[in-house]
Amino acid sequence: MPLWLDLLRTPMAAPETPALRRMRFIWQGLCVTCALVVGFFSPLRHAVGRPAPIGAAVLLLATAAYTCIYLIQKQRADRAFLNTMGELE
């Protein structure tokens, strides 16, 4: 069997648990919120005033931190799943 066909048949990630799904939705929401804050920063600054840059910085840092947490949890779940798959063979 060709390698590419063998790779297509091999599961590459763990099935998504409810906790990982919730984390993914939160992460996607943070990313979209960051994009909106950056895109509409000028009107946001006019509406909110001086706290706007601080809020944007906090949101960016929170998104970066949550990204790290999510990726660690996802890698852990994938590794455990693939180890289980390896034990079955």
SULTAWO-V57308 format. One record per backbone hydrogen bond with DSSP energy under -0.5 kcal/mol. CO is the residue of the C=O (numbers start at 0). NH is the residue of the N-H. E is the energy in kcal/mol with one decimal. If there is no record, write none. Layout:
co->{CO:CO}
nh->{NH:NH}
e->{E:E}
//
This chain:
co->{1:2:3:4:5:16:17:18:19:20:21:22:23:24:25:26:27:28:29:30:31:32:33:34:35:37:39:40:41:42:43:43:44:48:49:49:50:51:52:53:54:55:56:57:58:59:60:61:62:63:64:65:66:67:68:69:70:71:72:73:74:75:76:77:78:79:80:81:82:83:84}
nh->{5:6:7:8:9:20:21:22:23:24:25:26:27:28:29:30:31:32:33:34:35:36:37:38:39:40:43:44:45:46:47:48:48:51:52:53:54:55:56:57:58:59:60:61:62:63:64:65:66:67:68:69:70:71:72:73:74:75:76:77:78:79:80:81:82:83:84:85:86:87:88}
e->{-2.1:-2.6:-1.7:-1.3:-0.8:-2.5:-2.3:-2.3:-2.6:-2.4:-2.4:-2.6:-2.6:-2.3:-2.5:-2.3:-2.5:-2.5:-2.4:-2.2:-2.4:-2.6:-2.6:-2.6:-2.5:-1.0:-2.0:-2.8:-2.1:-2.1:-3.1:-0.5:-1.8:-1.5:-0.6:-0.6:-2.7:-2.5:-2.3:-2.6:-2.4:-2.4:-2.5:-2.7:-2.4:-2.2:-2.6:-2.7:-2.2:-1.8:-2.2:-2.9:-2.7:-2.2:-2.3:-2.7:-2.5:-2.3:-2.3:-2.6:-2.8:-2.3:-2.3:-2.8:-2.3:-2.0:-2.3:-2.1:-1.7:-1.3:-0.9}
//
